[in-house]
Amino acid sequence: MKRSFAILTVAFVLAAVAPRAAGAEIQCAEFAALASSSLPPQVGEPGLVGSMLSGAGAFAAQGLSRSFDPKLAARALGSRLRPARSCPRSKDRKRAPRAFECDYSDPRDPRVSLDVEMPEGRITFLDPGRRFDPEGPDNDVTDDAALTVGRELLLGLGVPAAEIDPATAEADARMLASRPTDLSAPPSVRRIEVVALFERIVNGFPVIDSKAGVVVDVNGRAARAHVVWPDFSLAPGLAGATPRPRPAVVAEIARTLGEIAGTCQSFDRMLVQVGWIPAELPDPGDAAGPAGRYAPGLRVIVAPPEQPEDAAAPGDFVQSFLVPLVADGGEG
């Protein structure tokens, strides 16, 4: 099913650990049953973690920070890029690619910007001159064409081709409805832009905190792009780590749901995704941070019971949190 979008700017809210409510721990048999029935069957089997780790270390040499080249990026974007004076010199960037940060502009149009933040694996492009023209034609770029434009742009920015997941890539047209304030004409709906969305895989498994989106204008050019693609490396100690047994994973999910909700009737729908999760949260005071250090884990997404449209009060928002698939040493 296609994703829905309510805003016109490219934005990504990455899955994060949901805040836990303070107070006594809530034990809910309902949550344990929900977790048990929602977990993929391979969770808890030693072969799952082993298959994820086998060969995954090779991806550490293919990171975005090593592949990014401003000249290739400028060619892919169809822009001229001039680095700000505060940007590191080329030899300094090559010496410490993961720490590289730079803001580029186009001397022909100061509104054009390319912001690069390699510690977070973040690249953001904006060309306001390619925005939708209300007096011009509708955007008739096809979904397939938008996906091709988006993929070629990601490659031009240095995103490794092997990490772009074609199975989950999708495109969505964004529409704009309008009507004269005096109601002298019926509403009109315009097709203003097409968004190509891409997810990341490493060794066949999704990287939970990585995504990329490219907005394609009426002329088939990238008008905006937002990439979050931290360099991949395995967390230390995974070679000897013990896969967590399925009951331990179920218990943690049920416990977390209880701490979030404070009641056993808050959630009845769950989606579980196996993939790579950040092994630790970044230190806000460390510019380099541990971004790109990953471990096998789960993203758990839960939603409240569906309510009728005429319900007096809306249900709680969808929540998500992360669960590791390897033991920390104190868990049997």
C-alpha positions in Angstrom: 0.0 0.0 0.0 1.3 3.4 -0.9 2.3 5.8 1.9 0.3 9.0 2.4 1.9 12.4 2.8 0.3 15.5 4.2 3.2 17.9 3.8 5.1 19.2 0.8 8.6 19.1 2.2 10.7 16.0 2.4 11.0 15.0 6.0 11.9 11.8 7.8 11.1 10.8 11.3 13.4 8.0 12.1 12.3 5.2 14.4 13.5 5.9 17.9 13.2 4.3 21.3 9.8 5.3 22.7 10.0 7.1 26.0 9.1 5.0 29.0 6.7 6.2 31.6 7.9 6.3 35.2 6.3 4.2 37.8 5.6 0.6 38.6 6.2 -2.0 35.9 2.9 -3.2 34.2 2.7 -7.0 33.5 0.2 -7.7 30.7 -0.5 -11.2 29.4 -2.3 -9.5 26.5 1.0 -7.8 25.4 3.0 -11.0 25.7 0.4 -12.8 23.6 0.5 -10.0 21.0 4.3 -10.0 20.9 4.5 -13.8 20.6 2.0 -13.9 17.7 3.6 -10.9 15.9 7.3 -12.0 16.0 8.6 -13.5 12.8 9.2 -17.2 13.3 13.0 -17.0 12.9 13.4 -14.6 15.9 15.1 -16.5 18.6 16.8 -19.0 16.3 20.7 -18.8 16.3 20.7 -19.0 12.5 19.1 -15.6 12.2 21.8 -13.6 13.9 24.5 -15.7 12.2 23.1 -15.0 8.8 23.0 -11.3 9.5 26.6 -11.1 10.7 28.1 -13.4 8.0 29.8 -11.1 5.6 28.2 -7.9 7.0 31.6 -6.5 7.9 32.5 -6.1 4.3 30.0 -3.2 4.0 32.2 -1.1 6.4 34.5 -0.3 3.4 31.7 1.0 1.2 30.4 3.9 3.3 28.9 7.1 2.0 31.6 9.2 3.6 34.2 7.5 1.4 32.2 7.7 -1.8 30.9 11.3 -1.7 32.6 13.5 -4.2 31.4 17.1 -4.6 32.2 17.1 -8.3 30.1 14.0 -9.0 27.4 15.4 -6.7 27.3 18.6 -8.7 27.0 16.8 -11.9 24.2 14.6 -10.6 22.3 17.6 -9.2 22.8 19.7 -12.3 24.2 22.5 -10.2 27.5 24.2 -9.6 28.6 23.7 -6.0 30.9 26.1 -4.2 32.0 25.1 -0.6 31.6 27.6 2.2 34.9 29.0 3.6 34.4 27.0 6.8 34.5 23.7 4.9 37.6 21.4 5.4 40.2 21.2 2.7 40.1 18.2 0.3 43.1 16.5 2.0 41.5 17.0 5.4 38.2 15.4 4.2 40.1 12.4 2.8 42.0 12.1 6.1 38.8 12.0 8.2 35.9 11.3 5.9 33.4 10.4 8.6 33.9 13.8 10.3 33.4 15.8 7.1 30.8 18.6 7.2 30.3 21.2 4.6 27.6 23.6 3.2 27.7 24.1 -0.6 25.9 26.8 -2.6 25.5 27.6 -6.3 27.1 30.8 -7.3 24.5 31.2 -10.1 21.6 31.0 -7.6 22.3 31.6 -3.8 19.0 29.8 -3.0 20.4 26.5 -4.0 22.1 24.5 -1.2 23.7 21.2 -0.5 24.3 20.5 3.2 26.6 17.5 4.1 26.9 16.2 7.6 28.8 12.9 7.4 28.9 12.2 11.2 25.1 11.6 10.8 25.3 10.4 7.2 23.0 13.2 6.3 22.9 15.0 2.9 20.2 17.6 2.2 19.6 19.3 -1.2 17.3 22.2 -2.0 16.7 24.1 -5.3 13.7 26.5 -4.9 13.9 27.4 -8.6 12.6 23.9 -9.3 9.4 24.3 -7.2 6.0 23.8 -8.8 4.7 26.7 -10.9 1.0 27.3 -10.3 0.8 28.9 -13.7 2.6 26.0 -15.4 1.6 22.5 -16.4 0.9 19.6 -14.0 3.8 17.2 -13.2 3.4 14.2 -15.5 6.6 12.4 -14.4 5.7 8.7 -14.0 6.5 6.7 -10.9 9.1 4.6 -12.8 10.8 7.7 -14.1 10.9 9.3 -10.7 12.4 6.2 -9.2 15.1 6.2 -11.9 15.9 9.9 -11.3 16.0 9.3 -7.6 18.3 6.3 -7.8 20.7 8.0 -10.2 20.9 11.0 -7.9 21.7 8.8 -4.9 24.4 7.1 -6.8 25.8 10.5 -7.8 25.9 11.5 -4.1 27.9 8.4 -3.3 25.3 6.1 -1.9 26.5 2.5 -2.5 24.4 0.8 -5.1 24.3 -2.5 -3.2 22.6 -0.8 -0.3 19.7 0.7 -2.2 16.8 -1.7 -1.8 14.8 -2.0 -5.0 12.1 -4.2 -3.4 10.9 -1.4 -1.1 11.5 1.6 -3.4 8.3 3.5 -4.2 7.1 6.7 -5.7 4.1 8.9 -4.7 2.5 11.8 -6.5 1.7 14.8 -4.4 -1.5 16.6 -5.2 -2.7 20.2 -4.5 -6.4 21.0 -4.3 -7.5 24.6 -4.6 -10.6 26.7 -5.2 -11.2 30.5 -5.7 -12.1 32.2 -2.4 -15.2 33.6 -4.0 -16.3 30.0 -5.0 -16.7 31.2 -8.6 -15.2 27.9 -9.9 -15.3 24.3 -8.7 -12.3 22.8 -6.9 -9.3 21.9 -9.0 -6.7 19.2 -8.2 -3.1 19.6 -9.5 -0.4 17.0 -9.6 2.6 19.1 -8.4 5.5 16.7 -7.8 6.5 13.1 -7.4 8.5 11.7 -4.5 10.8 8.8 -4.8 11.5 7.0 -1.6 14.3 4.5 -0.9 15.2 2.2 2.0 18.6 0.7 2.8 19.7 -2.9 3.1 22.9 -4.3 4.3 23.6 -8.0 3.8 20.0 -8.5 2.9 18.5 -6.9 6.0 17.1 -3.3 6.3 19.0 -0.6 8.2 16.3 0.8 10.5 17.6 4.4 10.8 18.4 4.9 7.1 16.2 6.4 4.3 16.4 8.6 1.3 13.8 10.7 -0.5 14.0 12.7 -3.8 11.4 15.1 -4.9 11.2 15.2 -8.8 9.9 18.3 -10.5 7.9 18.7 -13.7 11.1 18.6 -15.8 12.3 15.4 -14.3 15.0 17.0 -12.1 15.6 16.7 -8.4 14.1 19.7 -6.7 14.8 18.5 -3.1 16.5 15.5 -1.6 17.1 14.2 1.9 19.4 11.3 2.6 20.1 9.7 6.0 22.7 7.0 5.4 25.3 6.7 8.2 28.4 4.7 7.5 27.8 1.1 8.4 30.0 -0.8 10.9 29.3 -3.6 13.3 29.2 -2.9 17.0 32.2 -4.4 18.9 31.9 -7.8 20.4 29.2 -9.2 18.1 31.4 -12.1 17.0 31.0 -13.7 20.4 27.5 -12.4 21.2 24.7 -14.7 22.2 21.4 -14.6 20.3 18.6 -13.8 22.7 16.1 -16.6 23.1 12.6 -15.9 21.8 11.0 -15.9 25.3 13.4 -13.1 26.4 12.5 -11.0 23.3 8.8 -11.5 24.0 9.2 -10.5 27.6 11.1 -7.3 26.8 8.5 -6.3 24.2 5.6 -6.9 26.7 7.5 -5.1 29.5 8.2 -2.1 27.2 4.6 -1.9 26.1 3.5 -1.9 29.7 5.9 0.9 30.6 4.7 3.0 27.7 1.0 2.5 28.1 0.5 2.0 31.9 -2.6 -0.1 31.0 -3.1 -3.5 29.2 -5.8 -2.2 26.8 -3.7 0.4 24.9 -2.4 -1.6 21.9 -3.8 -4.5 19.9 -1.9 -4.2 16.6 1.8 -4.8 16.1 4.3 -4.9 13.3 7.8 -6.3 13.8 10.7 -5.7 11.4 14.0 -7.5 11.6 17.0 -5.4 10.7 20.1 -3.5 11.8 19.5 -1.1 14.7 21.9 1.5 16.3 24.0 -0.3 18.9 24.0 2.7 21.1 22.5 6.2 21.2 24.9 9.0 20.1 26.6 11.2 22.6 25.3 14.8 21.9 28.7 16.1 22.9 30.7 13.9 20.5 30.6 15.3 17.0 31.7 12.0 15.5 29.4 10.0 17.7 28.9 6.2 17.3 26.7 6.7 14.2 27.0 3.7 11.9 27.7 1.2 14.6 25.0 -1.4 14.2 23.7 -4.7 15.7 21.0 -7.2 14.8 17.6 -6.1 16.3 14.0 -5.4 15.8 11.8 -2.4 15.2 8.5 -2.8 16.9 5.6 -0.7 15.8 2.3 -0.8 17.8 -1.0 0.9 17.3 -4.1 1.3 19.5 -7.4 -0.5 18.8 -9.2 1.0 15.8 -12.0 3.3 16.9 -15.2 4.3 15.0 -15.0 7.6 13.1 -17.5 9.2 15.6 -15.5 8.3 18.7 -15.5 11.0 21.3 -11.7 11.0 21.7 -9.0 9.7 19.3 -6.8 6.8 20.4 -3.1 7.1 21.2 -0.6 7.7 18.5 1.4 4.9 16.9 4.5 4.1 18.9 7.8 2.4 18.0 10.8 1.2 19.8 13.9 -1.0 19.2 14.8 -4.3 20.7 18.2 -6.0 20.3 18.5 -9.6 19.2 21.8 -10.3 21.0 22.3 -10.6 24.7 24.3 -8.0 26.6 26.1 -10.6 28.7 23.7 -10.6 31.7 20.9 -12.4 30.0 20.6 -16.1 29.5 
